[in-house]
Amino acid sequence: MKIINSILLIVMFSIFSQSSCNSQEKNSEDQSGQKLINRRPVVAGQFYPGNKKDLEKMLEEFFSKATPGVSKEQVAAILSPHAGYVFSGEVAANSFKQLDRDKKYENIFIIGSSHRTMFSGASIYNIGNYITPLGEVKVDIPLTTKLINGYDVFSFNGNAHLGEHSLEVQLPFLQYWLNNEFSIVPIVLGTQAPKTVEKIANALKPYFTDENLFVISTDFSHYPSQENAVKIDNSTADAVVSNSPRELLKTIGKHEAEGIENLATCMCGWTSVLTLMYMTEEDKNITYHKVKYMNSGDTPYGDSFRVVGYWSIVVTSSETKKGKTGFSLDKKDKVELLKIARNTIETFIKEGKIINIEEEGFSNMLHTPAGAFVTLHSSNGKLRGCIGQFDAKIPLYKVISEMAIAASSRDHRFKPVTPDELAGIELEISVLTPMKKIQSIDEIILGKHGIYIVKESRSGTFLPQVASEFGWTKEEFVGRCSRDKAQIGWDGWKDADIYIFEAIVFSEKTRNP
């Protein structure tokens, strides 16, 4: 993206100390011994200070001016600008200050729209970690690779990340503000097709949970007068907080058609924002809040003739899985269940025996009757088996043991898993919340709800993540379940009983526990 008042910026950059190398270097290894190619900073010393001391001092000043949490509800996502810090840093700090500093996130998804290249879908950096003057930020390589292997809309495009600043500039704010270590999923969108954006959103929606955070990188209007920028940016922000993708697209189109002098765009990262809104539009528990607005003309380094606008917006959720269902699993529970599944499968496949599970020390949750599915994926990410049960009649830990054996040896779609395959098998567990009967498919939230369709003696089910994996509409979700699973025809759901449920999903290689 172009930054206004380039002469002043060059002066500011020279004050910031040395620039960091923009090359990628093989300088570490992952757990499997694979050489990592870390993504070095490309705008350190330009968009922000290039050494740790100066950077921390600048961030401290920004956060001291920022407003603390505007809502007591849980923060699910934030919108943050990505310009040079002297222009947008104060606004960005307002976004990050909405976060609970002590929360431990499983993953932080950072999404930005490419400023340098156009390509189909989105690129995910899965070959190494990100580096900033404040240190190394871990990329969840197993999860990023799983997404790339599992969805056509994702790939790794090196050019998309090499010179792209929209993700990089967010990282120092996270490093400074959060007290716990975190890992990221860095995503650069190359598409400008809303249909493709919707597919990307459907793929990511299963990860839009209480345990993860989404950071959306975008500036607002580019290069109109300050007076016009204020009007345009307020209008665009109103469309965003409406939580209606259609309203955002309509507003963008309106501004483009108005012929406003010098207006290059009203939102450079509109595809990234649209991705988030496609994930949240049907969730009535989601609220968008406007936190802070400024434009470059409000700073000592800009003028009022050609400005760039910046908004801080926070997205909160009034609902958590625990608050709604009364059932939750902590990290220790999840690790224990994955251990049970792994030990059960390996003993059964290698020795033909069913292990005796030592339940001493298990939490009450593991003793609670609950439905669950165990899913197996091969080393290339393809499905290798999936079996589960809804009946909540036996303790959860026993359900996991039984379903692990069933998924590895009794899924009629696949041959039984062999001992040679075990090392390459990835285990995923979906623990089901209680089912709720619905009156209309309008109550289904794709990516959040699984479905169970019953008609007389026939029934069929899909887990919540299935709709997102295939990019289905609601009609396709229920139609395919009726036809392919319950075998009552495409329209059979219309006079059948439909139940929805949620799933707590975690796996071995994504560090979801």
C-alpha positions as CSV (number, residue, x, y, z in Angstrom):
1,M,0.0,0.0,0.0
2,K,1.1,3.5,-0.7
3,I,1.7,5.8,2.3
4,I,1.1,9.5,2.0
5,N,3.6,12.2,2.6
6,S,6.5,10.0,1.6
7,I,9.2,12.6,2.2
8,L,8.3,12.9,5.9
9,L,8.1,9.1,6.2
10,I,11.6,8.7,4.8
11,V,12.9,11.0,7.4
12,M,11.0,9.1,10.1
13,F,12.4,5.8,8.9
14,S,16.0,7.0,9.1
15,I,15.4,7.8,12.8
16,F,14.2,4.3,13.5
17,S,17.6,2.5,13.5
18,Q,18.7,-0.3,11.2
19,S,16.4,-2.1,8.8
20,S,16.0,-5.9,9.1
21,C,17.0,-8.2,6.4
22,N,14.0,-9.1,4.1
23,S,15.4,-12.4,3.0
24,Q,14.1,-15.8,4.2
25,E,16.5,-18.0,6.1
26,K,16.7,-21.6,7.0
27,N,17.5,-21.2,10.7
28,S,15.5,-23.7,12.7
29,E,13.7,-27.0,12.6
30,D,10.2,-28.2,13.5
31,Q,9.5,-31.2,15.7
32,S,9.9,-33.6,12.8
33,G,13.4,-32.2,11.9
34,Q,12.1,-30.4,8.8
35,K,14.1,-27.2,8.0
36,L,12.1,-24.1,8.6
37,I,12.3,-21.1,6.3
38,N,11.5,-18.2,8.6
39,R,9.8,-15.2,7.2
40,R,12.1,-12.2,8.1
41,P,10.6,-8.7,8.6
42,V,10.5,-6.5,5.5
43,V,9.2,-3.2,6.9
44,A,11.1,-3.1,10.2
45,G,12.9,0.2,10.3
46,Q,10.4,1.6,7.8
47,F,6.8,1.1,9.0
48,Y,8.0,0.7,12.6
49,P,11.3,0.9,14.5
50,G,13.8,-1.7,13.6
51,N,15.3,-2.4,17.0
52,K,13.6,-3.9,20.1
53,K,14.2,-1.0,22.5
54,D,12.8,1.8,20.3
55,L,9.9,-0.4,19.2
56,E,8.9,-1.3,22.8
57,K,9.1,2.4,23.7
58,M,6.8,3.4,20.8
59,L,4.3,0.6,21.7
60,E,4.3,1.6,25.3
61,E,3.3,5.1,24.3
62,F,0.5,3.9,22.0
63,F,-1.0,1.6,24.6
64,S,-0.9,4.3,27.3
65,K,-3.2,6.4,25.2
66,A,-5.5,3.5,24.2
67,T,-9.0,2.9,25.6
68,P,-9.3,-0.4,27.6
69,G,-12.0,-2.9,27.0
70,V,-15.2,-1.4,25.6
71,S,-17.2,-4.6,26.2
72,K,-17.2,-7.2,29.0
73,E,-18.1,-9.8,26.5
74,Q,-15.5,-12.2,25.0
75,V,-13.4,-10.8,22.2
76,A,-13.7,-13.0,19.1
77,A,-11.9,-10.8,16.6
78,I,-10.4,-7.3,16.0
79,L,-10.0,-5.1,13.0
80,S,-6.6,-3.2,13.1
81,P,-4.9,-0.9,10.6
82,H,-1.6,-1.7,9.0
83,A,0.0,1.6,7.9
84,G,3.2,3.1,9.3
85,Y,3.0,3.3,13.1
86,V,3.4,7.1,13.2
87,F,0.1,7.2,11.3
88,S,-2.0,4.3,12.5
89,G,-0.2,2.9,15.6
90,E,-2.5,4.6,18.1
91,V,-5.6,3.2,16.4
92,A,-4.1,-0.3,16.2
93,A,-3.2,-0.2,20.0
94,N,-6.9,0.5,20.7
95,S,-7.8,-2.7,18.9
96,F,-5.3,-4.9,20.8
97,K,-6.0,-3.3,24.1
98,Q,-9.5,-4.9,24.0
99,L,-7.8,-8.3,24.5
100,D,-7.4,-10.0,27.8
101,R,-3.6,-9.9,28.3
102,D,-3.6,-13.1,30.3
103,K,-5.7,-15.2,28.0
104,K,-4.0,-18.2,26.4
105,Y,-5.1,-18.5,22.8
106,E,-4.8,-21.8,20.9
107,N,-4.1,-19.9,17.7
108,I,-4.4,-16.4,16.4
109,F,-5.5,-16.2,12.8
110,I,-4.1,-13.1,11.1
111,I,-5.8,-12.3,7.8
112,G,-4.8,-9.6,5.3
113,S,-5.4,-8.8,1.7
114,S,-2.5,-8.8,-0.7
115,H,-1.2,-5.4,-1.8
116,R,1.3,-6.7,-4.3
117,T,-0.1,-9.7,-6.2
118,M,-3.4,-11.1,-7.2
119,F,-4.0,-14.9,-7.2
120,S,-6.9,-17.3,-6.7
121,G,-7.9,-18.0,-3.1
122,A,-5.6,-17.4,-0.2
123,S,-2.0,-18.2,0.7
124,I,-1.0,-19.6,4.1
125,Y,2.6,-19.4,5.2
126,N,3.4,-23.0,6.4
127,I,7.1,-23.3,5.9
128,G,8.5,-21.5,8.9
129,N,7.9,-18.9,11.6
130,Y,7.6,-15.1,11.5
131,I,10.4,-12.9,12.9
132,T,10.1,-9.3,14.3
133,P,12.5,-7.2,16.3
134,L,10.7,-8.5,19.4
135,G,11.5,-12.1,18.6
136,E,10.2,-15.2,16.8
137,V,6.4,-15.8,16.4
138,K,5.6,-19.4,15.9
139,V,3.4,-20.5,13.0
140,D,1.2,-23.5,13.7
141,I,2.7,-25.5,10.8
142,P,0.6,-28.7,11.3
143,L,-2.6,-26.7,11.2
144,T,-1.6,-24.4,8.3
145,T,-0.5,-27.5,6.3
146,K,-3.8,-29.3,7.1
147,L,-5.8,-26.3,5.8
148,I,-3.7,-26.2,2.6
149,N,-4.1,-29.9,2.0
150,G,-7.8,-29.9,2.9
151,Y,-9.2,-27.0,0.9
152,D,-8.7,-25.9,-2.8
153,V,-9.0,-22.2,-1.8
154,F,-5.7,-22.4,0.2
155,S,-2.2,-22.8,-1.1
156,F,1.3,-21.6,-0.3
157,N,2.3,-18.7,-2.5
158,G,5.7,-17.4,-1.5
159,N,5.3,-14.1,-3.4
160,A,2.2,-13.3,-1.4
161,H,4.2,-13.2,1.8
162,L,7.6,-12.1,0.8
163,G,6.9,-8.3,0.6
164,E,3.5,-8.2,2.2
165,H,3.3,-5.9,5.3
166,S,-0.3,-6.2,6.4
167,L,0.4,-9.3,8.6
168,E,3.8,-8.3,9.8
169,V,2.8,-5.0,11.3
170,Q,0.2,-6.7,13.6
171,L,2.7,-9.0,15.3
172,P,4.6,-6.5,17.5
173,F,1.3,-5.4,19.0
174,L,0.5,-9.0,19.9
175,Q,4.0,-9.6,21.2
176,Y,4.0,-6.5,23.4
177,W,0.4,-6.9,24.8
178,L,-0.1,-10.6,25.4
179,N,1.5,-12.2,28.4
180,N,1.3,-15.8,27.1
181,E,3.1,-17.3,24.1
182,F,0.9,-17.7,21.1
183,S,1.0,-19.3,17.6
184,I,-0.4,-17.8,14.4
185,V,-2.0,-18.9,11.2
186,P,-0.9,-16.2,8.7
187,I,-3.3,-15.9,5.7
188,V,-2.9,-13.5,2.7
189,L,-6.0,-13.2,0.4
190,G,-5.2,-12.9,-3.3
191,T,-8.8,-13.1,-4.5
192,Q,-11.3,-10.3,-5.0
193,A,-14.2,-12.6,-5.8
194,P,-16.9,-12.6,-3.0
195,K,-17.8,-16.2,-3.8
196,T,-14.3,-17.3,-3.2
197,V,-14.1,-15.2,-0.1
198,E,-17.2,-17.0,1.2
199,K,-15.5,-20.4,0.6
200,I,-12.5,-19.2,2.5
201,A,-14.8,-18.2,5.4
202,N,-16.6,-21.5,5.4
203,A,-13.2,-23.3,5.7
204,L,-12.1,-21.1,8.6
205,K,-15.4,-21.1,10.5
206,P,-14.8,-24.2,12.5
207,Y,-11.9,-22.4,14.1
208,F,-14.0,-19.3,15.0
209,T,-14.2,-20.5,18.6
210,D,-13.7,-19.2,22.1
211,E,-10.2,-20.5,22.1
212,N,-9.0,-18.7,19.0
213,L,-8.6,-15.1,18.0
214,F,-9.0,-13.5,14.5
215,V,-7.0,-10.4,13.7
216,I,-8.2,-8.7,10.5
217,S,-5.7,-6.3,8.9
218,T,-7.2,-3.3,7.0
219,D,-7.0,0.4,6.5
220,F,-10.0,2.4,5.3
221,S,-10.2,5.2,2.7
222,H,-7.2,6.0,0.6
223,Y,-6.3,9.5,-0.5
224,P,-9.5,11.6,-0.4
225,S,-9.5,14.9,1.4
226,Q,-9.8,14.7,5.2
227,E,-13.3,16.0,5.1
228,N,-14.4,13.3,2.6
229,A,-12.4,10.6,4.4
230,V,-14.4,11.1,7.6
231,K,-17.7,10.7,5.8
232,I,-16.6,7.7,3.8
233,D,-14.9,5.9,6.7
234,N,-17.9,6.4,9.0
235,S,-20.2,5.0,6.4
236,T,-18.0,2.0,5.7
237,A,-17.6,1.3,9.4
238,D,-21.4,1.4,9.9
239,A,-21.6,-1.2,7.2
240,V,-19.1,-3.4,9.0
241,V,-20.8,-3.2,12.4
242,S,-24.1,-4.1,10.7
243,N,-22.6,-7.7,10.5
244,S,-24.1,-7.9,7.0
245,P,-21.7,-8.9,4.1
246,R,-24.3,-7.7,1.6
247,E,-24.4,-4.2,3.3
248,L,-20.6,-3.9,3.2
249,L,-20.5,-4.8,-0.5
250,K,-23.3,-2.4,-1.2
251,T,-21.5,0.4,0.6
252,I,-18.2,-0.2,-1.1
253,G,-20.0,-0.2,-4.5
254,K,-21.8,3.0,-3.6
255,H,-18.6,4.8,-2.7
256,E,-16.8,3.6,-5.9
257,A,-19.7,5.0,-8.0
258,E,-19.7,8.4,-6.4
259,G,-16.6,9.6,-8.2
260,I,-15.1,11.1,-5.0
261,E,-11.9,13.0,-5.9
262,N,-8.7,11.0,-5.3
263,L,-10.5,8.1,-3.7
264,A,-8.6,4.9,-4.6
265,T,-10.5,2.6,-2.3
266,C,-12.7,2.9,0.8
267,M,-11.1,-0.2,2.4
268,C,-8.0,-1.8,1.1
269,G,-8.6,-5.0,3.1
270,W,-12.2,-5.4,2.2
271,T,-11.8,-9.1,1.3
272,S,-10.3,-9.8,4.7
273,V,-13.2,-8.0,6.5
274,L,-15.7,-9.8,4.3
275,T,-14.2,-13.1,5.3
276,L,-14.8,-12.4,8.9
277,M,-18.4,-11.1,8.2
278,Y,-19.3,-14.3,6.3
279,M,-18.3,-16.2,9.4
280,T,-20.3,-14.1,11.8
281,E,-23.4,-12.9,9.8
282,E,-25.8,-15.6,11.1
283,D,-24.6,-15.6,14.7
284,K,-27.0,-13.5,16.8
285,N,-24.5,-13.6,19.7
286,I,-21.9,-11.6,17.8
287,T,-21.6,-7.8,18.1
288,Y,-19.3,-5.4,16.3
289,H,-18.1,-2.3,18.3
290,K,-16.5,0.8,16.9
291,V,-13.6,1.7,19.2
292,K,-11.4,4.4,17.7
293,Y,-11.1,6.4,14.5
294,M,-8.3,8.6,13.1
295,N,-6.9,9.4,9.7
296,S,-3.4,10.4,8.7
297,G,-4.4,14.0,8.7
298,D,-4.9,13.8,12.4
299,T,-1.2,13.1,12.9
300,P,1.8,15.5,12.8
301,Y,3.1,13.7,9.7
302,G,0.1,13.9,7.4
303,D,-1.8,16.7,5.7
304,S,-5.5,17.3,5.1
305,F,-5.5,17.0,1.3
306,R,-4.8,13.3,0.7
307,V,-5.3,11.1,3.7
308,V,-5.7,7.4,4.7
309,G,-8.4,6.4,7.2
310,Y,-8.0,4.0,10.2
311,W,-10.6,2.3,12.3
312,S,-10.3,0.2,15.4
313,I,-13.2,-2.3,15.6
314,V,-13.7,-5.1,18.0
315,V,-16.0,-8.1,17.6
316,T,-17.4,-9.8,20.7
317,S,-19.4,-12.8,21.5
318,S,-22.0,-13.0,24.3
319,E,-22.0,-16.8,24.2
320,T,-19.4,-19.4,25.1
321,K,-19.6,-23.2,24.7
322,K,-19.5,-23.7,28.5
323,G,-22.1,-21.0,29.2
324,K,-24.5,-22.6,26.7
325,T,-24.2,-26.3,27.2
326,G,-22.8,-26.6,30.7
327,F,-20.1,-28.9,29.2
328,S,-16.5,-28.0,28.6
329,L,-13.1,-29.7,28.3
330,D,-9.9,-28.1,29.5
331,K,-6.5,-28.7,27.9
332,K,-5.7,-31.6,30.3
333,D,-9.0,-33.3,29.4
334,K,-8.3,-33.0,25.7
335,V,-4.7,-34.3,26.0
336,E,-6.0,-37.3,28.0
337,L,-8.6,-38.2,25.5
338,L,-6.2,-38.0,22.6
339,K,-3.8,-40.2,24.6
340,I,-6.6,-42.8,25.2
341,A,-7.5,-42.8,21.5
342,R,-3.9,-43.2,20.4
343,N,-3.0,-46.0,22.9
344,T,-6.3,-47.8,22.1
345,I,-5.7,-47.8,18.4
346,E,-2.1,-48.8,18.5
347,T,-2.7,-51.7,21.0
348,F,-5.7,-52.9,19.0
349,I,-4.0,-52.8,15.6
350,K,-0.6,-54.2,16.7
351,E,-1.8,-56.8,19.2
352,G,-5.5,-57.3,18.7
353,K,-6.2,-56.4,22.3
354,I,-8.4,-53.8,23.9
355,I,-6.5,-51.8,26.6
356,N,-7.6,-51.5,30.2
357,I,-7.9,-47.8,30.8
358,E,-6.6,-46.5,34.1
359,E,-9.2,-43.9,35.1
360,E,-7.6,-42.7,38.3
361,G,-7.1,-38.9,38.2
362,F,-9.7,-38.3,35.4
363,S,-11.8,-35.2,35.7
364,N,-15.5,-35.3,36.2
365,M,-15.9,-34.3,32.5
366,L,-14.2,-37.5,31.3
367,H,-16.6,-39.5,33.5
368,T,-19.6,-37.6,32.1
369,P,-21.7,-39.5,29.5
370,A,-21.4,-37.8,26.1
371,G,-21.5,-38.6,22.4
372,A,-18.3,-38.3,20.4
373,F,-16.7,-39.1,17.0
374,V,-13.2,-40.2,16.4
375,T,-11.8,-39.2,12.9
376,L,-8.6,-40.5,11.3
377,H,-6.7,-38.6,8.7
378,S,-3.8,-40.1,6.7
379,S,-0.4,-38.3,6.3
380,N,-1.7,-36.5,3.2
381,G,-4.7,-35.1,5.1
382,K,-7.3,-37.4,3.5
383,L,-10.0,-39.1,5.5
384,R,-9.0,-42.5,6.7
385,G,-11.9,-43.4,9.0
386,C,-14.7,-41.7,11.1
387,I,-17.1,-43.3,13.4
388,G,-19.0,-42.0,16.4
389,Q,-22.1,-42.2,18.5
390,F,-24.8,-39.8,19.9
391,D,-25.9,-41.9,22.8
392,A,-24.7,-40.4,26.0
393,K,-25.0,-43.6,28.1
394,I,-21.4,-44.4,29.0
395,P,-18.5,-42.2,30.2
396,L,-16.8,-40.0,27.6
397,Y,-13.4,-41.7,28.0
398,K,-15.0,-45.1,27.2
399,V,-16.8,-43.7,24.2
400,I,-13.5,-42.4,22.8
401,S,-11.8,-45.8,23.3
402,E,-14.6,-47.6,21.6
403,M,-14.9,-45.2,18.7
404,A,-11.2,-45.1,18.1
405,I,-11.2,-48.9,17.5
406,A,-14.3,-48.6,15.3
407,A,-12.9,-45.8,13.2
408,S,-9.7,-47.7,12.6
409,S,-11.2,-51.1,11.8
410,R,-15.0,-50.9,11.2
411,D,-15.6,-48.0,8.8
412,H,-17.0,-49.8,5.8
413,R,-15.7,-47.2,3.5
414,F,-12.1,-48.1,4.2
415,K,-9.9,-51.1,4.8
416,P,-8.7,-51.5,8.4
417,V,-5.7,-49.5,9.4
418,T,-2.4,-51.5,9.2
419,P,0.5,-51.3,11.7
420,D,2.6,-49.6,9.0
421,E,0.1,-46.7,8.7
422,L,-0.1,-45.9,12.4
423,A,2.8,-43.4,12.5
424,G,1.2,-41.3,9.7
425,I,-2.3,-41.3,11.2
426,E,-3.6,-38.1,12.7
427,L,-6.4,-38.4,15.3
428,E,-9.2,-35.9,15.6
429,I,-11.9,-36.0,18.3
430,S,-15.3,-34.3,18.2
431,V,-17.1,-34.3,21.5
432,L,-20.8,-33.6,21.0
433,T,-22.9,-31.2,23.0
434,P,-26.5,-32.2,23.8
435,M,-28.8,-32.2,20.7
436,K,-31.6,-29.7,20.3
437,K,-34.6,-30.2,18.0
438,I,-35.2,-27.3,15.5
439,Q,-38.3,-26.2,13.6
440,S,-36.5,-24.6,10.7
441,I,-33.2,-24.9,9.0
442,D,-32.8,-21.2,9.5
443,E,-31.7,-22.1,13.0
444,I,-28.6,-23.9,11.6
445,I,-25.3,-22.0,11.7
446,L,-23.0,-23.5,9.2
447,G,-19.6,-24.4,10.6
448,K,-21.0,-24.3,14.2
449,H,-23.9,-26.8,14.1
450,G,-23.9,-30.4,13.2
451,I,-27.2,-32.0,12.1
452,Y,-29.0,-35.3,13.0
453,I,-31.9,-36.1,10.7
454,V,-34.4,-38.8,11.7
455,K,-37.4,-40.1,9.8
456,E,-39.1,-43.3,11.0
457,S,-36.4,-45.9,11.2
458,R,-33.8,-44.0,9.1
459,S,-31.3,-41.4,10.3
460,G,-28.2,-39.6,9.2
461,T,-25.7,-37.1,10.6
462,F,-23.0,-34.6,9.6
463,L,-20.5,-33.1,12.0
464,P,-20.3,-29.3,12.1
465,Q,-17.0,-29.1,10.2
466,V,-18.4,-31.0,7.2
467,A,-20.4,-28.1,5.7
468,S,-17.3,-25.8,6.0
469,E,-14.9,-28.4,4.5
470,F,-17.0,-28.7,1.3
471,G,-18.4,-25.1,1.2
472,W,-22.0,-26.2,1.2
473,T,-25.1,-24.1,1.6
474,K,-27.7,-25.0,4.3
475,E,-29.8,-26.6,1.6
476,E,-26.9,-28.7,0.4
477,F,-26.0,-29.6,4.0
478,V,-29.4,-30.9,4.9
479,G,-30.1,-32.3,1.4
480,R,-26.9,-34.3,1.3
481,C,-27.4,-35.6,4.8
482,S,-31.0,-36.7,3.9
483,R,-30.0,-38.4,0.6
484,D,-26.5,-39.8,1.4
485,K,-26.7,-40.5,5.1
486,A,-30.3,-41.1,6.1
487,Q,-31.2,-42.3,2.6
488,I,-34.6,-40.6,2.5
489,G,-34.0,-38.5,-0.6
490,W,-32.8,-35.0,-1.1
491,D,-36.0,-33.4,0.2
492,G,-36.6,-36.0,2.9
493,W,-35.6,-33.6,5.6
494,K,-38.7,-31.4,4.9
495,D,-41.0,-33.8,6.9
496,A,-38.3,-35.4,9.1
497,D,-37.1,-34.4,12.6
498,I,-34.0,-32.3,12.6
499,Y,-31.7,-31.9,15.5
500,I,-28.6,-29.6,15.8
501,F,-25.6,-30.0,18.1
502,E,-22.2,-28.5,18.5
503,A,-18.8,-30.2,18.7
504,I,-15.7,-29.5,20.7
505,V,-13.1,-30.4,18.1
506,F,-9.4,-31.0,18.8
507,S,-6.6,-33.1,17.2
508,E,-3.1,-34.3,17.8
509,K,-1.2,-32.2,15.3
510,T,-2.9,-28.8,15.4
511,R,-2.1,-28.3,19.1
512,N,-5.8,-27.6,19.6
513,P,-5.6,-29.2,23.1
